[in-house]
Amino acid sequence: MKEISFTTVVVRTLGRFAAASGVLALVIWVTWVMLDLKHLQSGFTLP
């Protein structure tokens, strides 16, 4: 097992966090749009 620097670990952790946040935000936004479509029938709206 090769040694990895502290900065590499930090960058990878931040990368994972950013990816997870992006996916979560996308899911929340899609849910928001679907609820909007269901209730208002007015098309796509940006929160």
Phi and psi in degrees as a GROMACS rama.xvg file:
@    title "Ramachandran Plot"
@    xaxis  label "Phi"
@    yaxis  label "Psi"
@TYPE xy
-84.3985  155.523  LYS-2
-76.2875  137.828  GLU-3
-119.223  142.198  ILE-4
-75.1094  160.939  SER-5
-60.5674  -40.8981  PHE-6
-62.7086  -36.9368  THR-7
-62.9909  -43.2988  THR-8
-62.1363  -44.2479  VAL-9
-62.5453  -46.1759  VAL-10
-62.2771  -42.485  VAL-11
-64.6285  -41.3968  ARG-12
-63.4623  -45.1903  THR-13
-62.5951  -38.3671  LEU-14
-62.4326  -45.0257  GLY-15
-62.7235  -43.1037  ARG-16
-62.099  -43.5147  PHE-17
-63.9221  -42.0323  ALA-18
-64.3951  -44.267  ALA-19
-63.6779  -42.2294  ALA-20
-63.0852  -42.019  SER-21
-61.984  -45.0821  GLY-22
-64.305  -44.0126  VAL-23
-62.3667  -43.8229  LEU-24
-62.0572  -40.6393  ALA-25
-62.6728  -45.0978  LEU-26
-61.8615  -43.9811  VAL-27
-63.2607  -43.4383  ILE-28
-64.2451  -43.6163  TRP-29
-62.7692  -42.0084  VAL-30
-60.3822  -44.7237  THR-31
-57.5806  -47.1875  TRP-32
-63.9274  -42.8145  VAL-33
-63.3907  -42.3785  MET-34
-64.0398  -40.2868  LEU-35
-61.1282  -45.4404  ASP-36
-62.0765  -41.116  LEU-37
-66.478  -41.9872  LYS-38
-85.4301  -39.2019  HIS-39
-102.98  -25.7668  LEU-40
52.7276  40.6062  GLN-41
-114.494  3.84976  SER-42
98.1136  -169.057  GLY-43
-76.8741  135.18  PHE-44
-128.3  143.956  THR-45
-96.028  129.4  LEU-46
